[in-house]
């Protein structure tokens, strides 16, 4: 099944393309003498017809969002107001998403919710369910920030269902992923597991390897948290093997290190000290290959902490003290020292208890207990209670020891009960799944029988096959004509283009023309479909138009020409510690050439929304500040 994200407003562009072209041609002097945004602003100011103004505003706001223009929200508001006036509620909802997201980032959740609720009052007027789905996805984020978890998970589930119906599968996977996180916070283990599995499966189908890995990592951490440490360890080892086989994942060592660190913790939890030490050594072996950054600094702390655990277990106290001192220094270098302080404190308490410096051990343990509700790993709190009760007994403070032991027992019993319940529900869900699969097999057998009966009627389709053959011949002729036309045009242009920058410009232009040729082919096919109806051959031809313009060979040539013009572009980015994937290299190279979102989407045969999503993910990966353009940040940081 082919999965794609369809441009929400393509139908609007097709109807009004001629009008917009006329407007832009009428202001050609302005367009060539000023920036694209300034040109569109002047076109907007000089246009009277509301529909034409809306078309210009649509393009203008896209350019402003791409460049993080100071006036983007002012013109987004104008677009929303005019779209509502012209009853284009889908466009209104689409543009509102950026305003909503800005409110969420600014912590104005009430304001974001107000905008969403007002838009949802018009959902009956939406022409596509994607509009409602995007709003529900945003509202889920607002509810999550407000800790209204049941409402958040309801919106995430509903948005996923709507996205699947409209074949916007990447957003459907995101909705499932977010829902899994909320279910985990709600302690609904079974539903959280199922959502993570579905999100992981969908990410894999879409080829989104990194997010598939993230979903798998979260799922295994969930298993570990709920008492399935052995299962989590086994799954992570399989995950490591799949990561090692891949040769195109620049985050390979980062992800592998994260998985190994999780297994180190689980081996310690189940007291498999031999495997614990071996896994520490495995992590040490790949540590230098992990990209520099905040993650590596945190990993360094956790790695040294794991070695300290091992040394303390074996009473190698002198060496353990050196590692412990290193941990304290590394703690200050992490992004969240308060978050990881509990780990260092438990190590200090363990060391001081073994060296019989009970006063210092007691001080460290009390600091951990004071963090109740502020640390994510309840095991630290339980261990601190146990160790402090032992110190109280040693010091003869039996009453205090008894209170701690009682509290410790209640906490452990609560976790034990929760884990047992989750285990029962999980295995019950597996049994129910097997039973459902048996029913599906029976239903499929009945369906197959009906399909076999339908094959008897194939002889009646001979006439239809003849018509389809004629359509194929005509469509092939049209395709060949367009191909020949494009080839001749590229040859005429080749004589006018020089070396280096001109060759790169020529090649880029050729790729864009291939996109135009495909668009013409789509239009020709639409005319044939209107004449001959929805025929299978036309569908097959239409699938050809979705082939990527920028093939592997094209990308090799494009990159070769690009490097001639910008020889140090990729190496400078890599030297700064950014490991870009091939798709991310394509994106930043096209940004460097000044291609707009529409052109990039045309080259890659994806929607403009997908281009913006790729930008968002790249921004998140490189930790670029919100206000800084990605390209400027990569070149300047």
LINKA-V693566 format. One record per pair of residues at least 24 apart in sequence whose C-alpha atoms are under 10 Angstrom apart, sorted by the first residue. I is the first residue (numbers start at 1). J is the second residue. If there is no record, write none. Layout:
<<I/J> <I/J>>
This chain:
<<1/205> <2/167> <2/205> <2/206> <2/543> <2/546> <3/164> <3/167> <3/168> <3/169> <3/170> <3/205> <3/206> <4/166> <4/167> <4/168> <4/169> <4/170> <4/206> <4/546> <4/605> <4/606> <4/607> <4/610> <5/163> <5/166> <5/167> <5/168> <5/169> <5/170> <5/171> <5/606> <5/607> <5/608> <5/609> <5/610> <6/166> <6/167> <6/168> <6/606> <6/607> <6/608> <6/609> <6/610> <7/601> <7/606> <7/607> <7/608> <7/609> <7/610> <8/90> <8/91> <8/94> <8/128> <8/130> <8/131> <8/607> <8/608> <8/609> <9/58> <9/90> <9/91> <9/94> <10/607> <12/55> <12/91> <13/55> <13/58> <14/523> <16/51> <16/52> <16/55> <17/55> <19/51> <19/52> <19/55> <20/52> <20/53> <20/55> <20/56> <23/47> <23/52> <23/56> <24/56> <36/60> <36/63> <36/64> <37/61> <37/62> <37/63> <37/64> <37/67> <37/69> <41/75> <50/82> <50/83> <50/85> <50/86> <51/82> <51/83> <51/86> <53/79> <53/82> <53/83> <54/78> <54/79> <54/80> <54/81> <54/82> <54/83> <54/86> <54/88> <54/91> <55/79> <55/83> <57/82> <57/83> <58/83> <58/91> <58/95> <59/598> <61/95> <62/95> <62/596> <62/597> <62/598> <62/608> <62/612> <63/596> <63/597> <63/598> <65/98> <65/612> <66/596> <66/597> <66/612> <66/615> <66/629> <66/630> <67/627> <67/628> <67/629> <67/630> <68/626> <68/627> <68/628> <68/629> <69/627> <70/627> <72/98> <72/99> <73/98> <73/99> <73/102> <74/99> <84/122> <87/125> <87/126> <88/125> <88/126> <88/127> <89/119> <89/122> <89/123> <89/124> <89/125> <89/126> <89/127> <89/128> <89/131> <90/119> <90/122> <90/123> <90/125> <90/126> <90/127> <90/128> <90/129> <90/130> <90/131> <90/132> <91/126> <91/131> <92/119> <92/126> <92/131> <93/119> <93/120> <93/122> <93/123> <93/126> <93/130> <93/131> <93/132> <93/134> <93/135> <94/130> <94/131> <94/132> <94/134> <94/135> <96/135> <97/131> <97/134> <97/135> <97/137> <97/138> <100/135> <100/138> <100/139> <100/142> <101/138> <101/139> <101/141> <101/142> <103/142> <104/138> <104/139> <104/141> <104/142> <104/145> <105/626> <107/142> <107/145> <108/142> <109/139> <109/141> <109/142> <109/143> <109/144> <109/145> <109/146> <110/142> <110/143> <110/146> <111/142> <112/138> <112/139> <112/141> <112/142> <113/138> <113/139> <113/140> <113/141> <113/142> <113/143> <114/139> <115/139> <116/142> <128/162> <128/166> <129/159> <129/162> <129/163> <129/165> <129/166> <130/159> <130/162> <130/163> <130/164> <130/165> <130/166> <130/167> <130/168> <130/171> <131/159> <131/162> <131/163> <132/158> <132/159> <132/162> <132/163> <133/157> <133/158> <133/159> <133/160> <133/161> <133/162> <133/163> <133/164> <133/166> <133/168> <133/171> <133/172> <133/175> <134/159> <134/160> <134/162> <134/163> <134/171> <134/172> <134/175> <135/159> <136/160> <136/162> <136/175> <137/171> <137/172> <137/174> <137/175> <137/178> <140/175> <140/178> <140/179> <140/182> <141/178> <144/178> <144/179> <144/181> <144/182> <147/182> <147/185> <148/182> <149/179> <149/181> <149/182> <149/183> <149/185> <149/186> <150/179> <150/182> <150/183> <150/186> <151/182> <152/178> <152/179> <152/182> <152/183> <153/178> <153/179> <153/180> <153/181> <153/182> <153/183> <153/186> <154/179> <154/182> <155/179> <156/180> <156/182> <157/195> <160/199> <169/199> <169/202> <169/203> <169/205> <169/206> <170/199> <170/202> <170/203> <170/205> <170/206> <170/207> <170/208> <170/610> <170/613> <171/613> <172/198> <172/199> <172/202> <172/203> <173/198> <173/199> <173/200> <173/201> <173/202> <173/203> <173/204> <173/206> <173/211> <173/212> <173/215> <174/199> <174/200> <174/202> <174/203> <174/211> <175/199> <176/200> <176/202> <176/215> <177/203> <177/211> <177/212> <177/214> <177/215> <177/218> <180/215> <180/218> <180/219> <180/222> <181/215> <181/218> <181/219> <181/222> <184/218> <184/219> <184/222> <184/225> <187/226> <187/418> <187/422> <188/422> <188/425> <189/222> <189/223> <189/225> <189/226> <189/418> <189/419> <189/421> <189/422> <189/423> <189/425> <189/426> <190/422> <190/423> <190/424> <190/425> <190/426> <190/427> <190/428> <190/429> <190/430> <191/425> <191/426> <191/429> <192/218> <192/219> <192/222> <193/218> <193/219> <193/220> <193/222> <193/223> <193/426> <194/219> <194/426> <194/429> <195/219> <196/220> <196/222> <209/243> <209/249> <210/249> <210/250> <210/251> <210/252> <210/255> <213/239> <213/242> <213/243> <213/255> <214/255> <217/255> <217/258> <217/259> <217/262> <220/259> <220/262> <220/263> <221/259> <221/262> <221/263> <221/266> <223/419> <223/422> <223/423> <224/262> <224/263> <224/265> <224/266> <224/269> <225/266> <225/377> <225/378> <225/379> <225/415> <225/419> <226/415> <226/416> <226/418> <226/419> <226/420> <226/421> <226/422> <226/423> <227/266> <227/269> <227/270> <227/415> <227/416> <227/418> <227/419> <227/420> <227/422> <227/423> <228/266> <228/419> <228/422> <228/423> <229/262> <229/263> <229/265> <229/266> <229/267> <229/269> <229/270> <230/263> <230/266> <230/267> <230/270> <232/259> <232/262> <232/263> <232/266> <233/259> <233/260> <233/262> <233/263> <233/264> <233/265> <233/266> <233/267> <234/263> <235/259> <236/260> <236/262> <236/263> <237/263> <248/581> <248/582> <249/579> <249/580> <249/581> <249/582> <250/290> <250/291> <250/578> <250/579> <250/580> <250/581> <250/582> <251/290> <251/291> <251/578> <251/579> <251/580> <251/581> <252/289> <252/290> <252/291> <253/283> <253/286> <253/287> <253/288> <253/289> <253/290> <253/291> <254/286> <254/287> <254/289> <254/290> <254/291> <254/292> <254/295> <254/296> <254/299> <255/290> <256/283> <256/286> <256/287> <256/290> <257/282> <257/283> <257/284> <257/285> <257/286> <257/287> <257/289> <257/290> <257/295> <257/296> <257/299> <257/303> <258/283> <258/295> <258/296> <258/299> <259/283> <260/284> <261/299> <261/302> <261/303> <261/306> <264/302> <264/303> <264/306> <265/302> <265/306> <268/306> <268/309> <268/310> <269/379> <273/310> <273/313> <274/310> <276/306> <276/307> <276/309> <276/310> <277/306> <277/307> <277/309> <277/310> <277/311> <279/306> <280/304> <280/306> <280/307> <280/310> <281/307> <291/577> <291/578> <291/579> <292/576> <292/577> <292/578> <293/334> <293/335> <293/577> <293/578> <293/622> <294/333> <294/334> <294/335> <294/336> <295/334> <295/335> <296/334> <297/330> <297/331> <297/332> <297/333> <297/334> <297/335> <298/330> <298/331> <298/332> <298/333> <298/334> <298/335> <298/336> <298/337> <298/340> <299/330> <299/334> <300/326> <300/327> <300/330> <300/331> <300/333> <300/334> <301/326> <301/327> <301/328> <301/329> <301/330> <301/331> <301/332> <301/333> <301/334> <301/340> <301/343> <301/344> <302/327> <302/330> <302/331> <302/340> <302/343> <302/344> <303/327> <304/330> <305/330> <305/343> <305/344> <305/347> <306/343> <306/347> <308/344> <308/347> <308/348> <308/351> <309/346> <309/347> <309/350> <309/351> <311/351> <312/347> <312/350> <312/351> <312/354> <313/350> <313/351> <315/351> <315/354> <315/355> <317/351> <317/352> <317/354> <317/355> <318/351> <320/347> <320/348> <320/351> <321/347> <321/348> <321/351> <321/352> <324/348> <324/351> <338/371> <338/374> <338/375> <339/371> <339/374> <339/375> <339/376> <339/377> <340/375> <340/376> <341/367> <341/368> <341/371> <341/375> <342/367> <342/368> <342/369> <342/371> <342/374> <342/375> <342/376> <342/377> <342/380> <342/381> <342/384> <343/368> <343/375> <343/377> <343/380> <344/368> <345/380> <345/384> <346/380> <346/381> <346/383> <346/384> <346/387> <349/384> <349/387> <349/388> <350/384> <350/387> <353/387> <353/388> <353/390> <353/391> <356/391> <358/388> <358/391> <358/392> <358/394> <358/395> <359/391> <361/387> <361/388> <361/391> <362/387> <362/388> <362/389> <362/391> <362/392> <363/388> <364/388> <378/411> <378/412> <378/415> <379/411> <379/412> <379/415> <381/408> <381/411> <382/407> <382/408> <382/409> <382/411> <382/412> <383/408> <384/408> <385/409> <464/535> <465/535> <465/536> <465/537> <467/532> <467/535> <467/537> <468/532> <468/535> <468/536> <468/537> <468/538> <469/537> <470/537> <471/525> <471/528> <471/529> <471/532> <471/535> <471/536> <471/537> <471/538> <472/535> <472/536> <472/537> <472/538> <472/540> <472/541> <474/528> <475/521> <475/524> <475/525> <475/528> <475/537> <475/538> <475/541> <476/541> <478/520> <478/521> <478/524> <478/525> <479/517> <479/518> <479/520> <479/521> <479/522> <479/524> <479/525> <479/541> <481/521> <482/514> <482/516> <482/517> <482/518> <482/520> <482/521> <483/514> <483/517> <483/518> <483/521> <485/517> <486/510> <486/513> <486/514> <486/516> <486/517> <487/513> <487/514> <489/513> <490/514> <499/561> <499/564> <499/565> <500/560> <500/561> <500/562> <500/563> <500/564> <500/565> <500/566> <501/561> <501/562> <501/563> <501/564> <501/565> <501/566> <502/561> <502/565> <503/558> <503/561> <503/562> <503/564> <503/565> <504/557> <504/558> <504/559> <504/560> <504/561> <504/562> <504/563> <504/564> <504/565> <504/593> <505/558> <505/561> <505/562> <505/593> <507/554> <507/557> <507/558> <507/561> <507/562> <508/550> <508/554> <508/558> <508/561> <508/562> <508/590> <508/593> <508/595> <508/603> <511/549> <511/550> <511/554> <511/558> <511/599> <511/602> <511/603> <511/604> <512/549> <512/550> <512/599> <512/600> <512/602> <512/603> <513/549> <513/602> <513/603> <514/549> <514/550> <514/602> <514/603> <515/545> <515/548> <515/549> <515/550> <515/599> <515/601> <515/602> <515/603> <515/604> <515/605> <516/602> <516/603> <517/545> <518/542> <518/544> <518/545> <518/546> <518/547> <518/549> <518/602> <518/605> <519/545> <519/602> <520/545> <521/545> <522/546> <545/605> <546/604> <546/605> <546/606> <547/604> <547/605> <548/602> <548/603> <548/604> <548/605> <548/606> <549/602> <549/603> <549/604> <549/605> <550/586> <550/602> <550/603> <550/604> <550/605> <551/603> <551/604> <555/582> <555/586> <558/586> <558/589> <559/585> <559/586> <559/589> <562/589> <562/590> <562/592> <562/593> <563/589> <566/592> <569/634> <569/635> <570/635> <572/634> <572/635> <572/636> <573/634> <573/635> <573/636> <573/637> <574/634> <576/634> <576/635> <576/636> <576/637> <577/622> <578/621> <578/622> <578/634> <579/621> <579/622> <580/618> <580/621> <580/622> <581/618> <583/614> <584/614> <584/615> <584/617> <584/618> <587/611> <587/614> <587/615> <587/618> <587/631> <588/615> <588/618> <588/630> <588/631> <588/634> <589/631> <591/630> <591/631> <592/631> <592/632>>
